C-alpha cells in the first residue's frame, strides 16, 4: 500500500484511539507495523521488535488490572488463565485483523506471500507494538483506553474457553512438584518461513516437544503434549470452577480509574 494510503488508514485507527497525531508523530506510529522481515530486506530502517517488547508489558498490566476488577472472586490461577487468553497471539491477531492492521503492515516479500494464518503472529506483534507507540506518544491513559475499548470487550465474553496449556501446566506442576516447567526453544528455516520448536521439561522427569509458526505456538504445543503425558500418568486434571464477573460496565470503570499508569 502506498505511503499516503497507509497514513490515511492509520489516521482512521488513531481516531478509534481518540488520538490526533502530527505528521512526524504519524511516522512513529507507522514504525509499529514494520515486521522484522521488512527491516531485514531493507524496506525500513528498523523493525517493531523494541516497541513490541514494551507493548507486551503495558498490555499485560492493563489486562491484569481489568481482570482483577472484573473477577473479584477469582483465584490467581483462574486470573492467569484469563489473562493468557486475552493476550495470546490468537486473541491479539483477531483484534488486529478486525481493526485493519493487516492493511498497515510492512512485511518482507517472503512473509507477504504466505497464507494469512502464517502471518497471525506478525499481527499480534504489531498490536503490542501499537500499544507501546500509543503509550509513548499519547500517554498511558490513551493506551489503556484503547486496550479496554477496542480489544478486551470483544474477547472477554461468556463462554470464553480457558485452555491455555502453558498456564495450566505451570499451575499443575507447581501444585504437584513445587517446580516450574522449563522450555528450550530453537527454530529452523528462512526468516520469512521459520518453524519453531520447543521442548518442555518438568522436574527432570516428564518432557515433551512441540512445533509451530512462532515461539509461543511451539511452547503451547509442547505444553499440550506434556499435559497429555501427565494425564496418562496421574489421571485427568480436576475440573476448574470459574468465578462470576462483575457487570462489564462496572468493571471497566473500576479498571480505568485504578491508578494512572499501566
Helices and strands as residue ranges (DSSP letters): H 3-16, H 23-30, G 31-33, H 36-40, H 49-70, H 76-87, H 89-98, G 101-103, H 109-112, G 116-119, H 120-138, H 140-146, I 147-151, H 152-155, H 165-177, E 182-188, G 191-193, E 195-202, E 206-212, H 215-234, H 248-257
